Amino acid sequence: MTTNYYAVNTETGEELHIGKKSYGWCFALHVIPEQNLNNLDDWIDILNGTYYEIINEYGDLLSLSQLLNIIVNEPDDLCESQFVLHGSEEKFHETHYSMRYNSKLVRARIDNNFCIGHGAGPYDYVIGNFS
């Protein structure tokens, strides 16, 4: 299961894509350098402001602490069936340009075109448009 998260400016209605959580993967934290959103601390600063609400793609309202729990806490199990469908874990990582984070999660490999870095926990810094 995959869920996208957004910051909605309560004054203008503008939405900023915060990132995406996919089952078995590290959180893909959307970095937007042109808006000075380069890491998790930058997101925390903007989301602590009074003008933003956090919602998921289903319209559910979240607190900052709920979002941080999603970003930094790991799921129970890695979906091993992902590997089986590709024939092996090695093939899966080749196809998805990924790598193991730990025994539970997969993370994107740094490639400068999509994943530009790894966070201090189970989250990756991702640029560009993605959903």
N, C-alpha and C positions, 0 to 999 in steps of 0.2 A: 504494500500500500504506500502511496506517495501523497504527501500533503504540502501545499505551498502556503507560505505565510506572508502577510503584507502589513505595512505601516500605512495607515490612512490619516491624512492630515484633516483634522476636524473642521478647519476653517475653509480650506480650498477643495477638499474632496480628493486631492491628489493621492495616488497610491504608489508606494515604493515597495518593490518586491524584496522581502527580507531574505528569503531562501526556501529551501525545499528539504523535507525529510522523507527519505525513501527507506523502506524496511530493509535492514541488513547493511545499510550504508551510513557513513558519517554524514552529518548534516551539511548540506551545501549552502554555505552562507554567501549570499550575493554581495559582492563588493562593487561599489560604484565610485571609482576614484574622482570623477568629475563633480560629485556631490560630497566629497570628503568622507565617504563611507568605505574605509580601507581595512577594517578589522572589527572584531566583536565589540571592543571598547567604544568605537565610534557609533555603532548601532545602539549600544546601551545609552550613550549620551543623548542621542536624538530621541530614543523611545522614552527616556525619563522626562522629556519635555511635556508640557501640558497640551500640545497641539496634535498629538498622535494617539491613535488607538491601534491595537494589534488585532488583526483578524486572520482566520485561515480561509482557504478557498471555499469553504462551506458557509462562510459568514459568521462563524462562531467568534465571539469576543474573547481575548486572552489577556491576562495580566503579563507584565514583563517577567515576573518570576515563573509563570507557567511556560512562557516562551523559552526562557533560559534553561528550564528543566528539560525541555525538548531538545535543545541544542547540545547541552553538555552531558546529558545522561544517555547511557547506552541501552539498546533494546535487549530483550531476554536472550534471543538466539539469532544467529546468522541463518539466513534462508539458504541452506546447503543445496536445495533443489536448483538454485541458479547455476551452480557449477555442473550439476548432472545434465542439465539441458544443453550445456555447451561441450559436454564430453569430459571436461576436467576443469579444475580450478585454474590451471595455467592458461587454458584456452579462453576461459571467461575473462581473465585479466588482460589477455591480449586483445580481445574483442572490445572490452569496455575501458581500456586504458586505465586500469585500476590496480590496486595492491591491497594486501591485508593490512588492516590497522592493528587488530588484535584477534583473539580467538572468536570474537563475536561480530566484528564489523569489517567492511570493505571501505576503502577510501579511494578517491581519485588520485591518479599520479599527477605530479606537477608537470604541466606542459606549456605554460605561458600563453596558451590560446584559450583555455577554459579554466583549469585549476591553476591558480597562480601562487598558492601556498597552503600550508597546513596550519590549523590553529593549535593552541596549546592543549586542546582536548579533542574529542571526537567530532571535529568539524573542519571543513575545508573552505578555503577562500576561492570563490568562483566568480568570474567576470562574464559579461555579455548577456545575451537574452537566453533564458532557459525557462522551462516550466515543468 
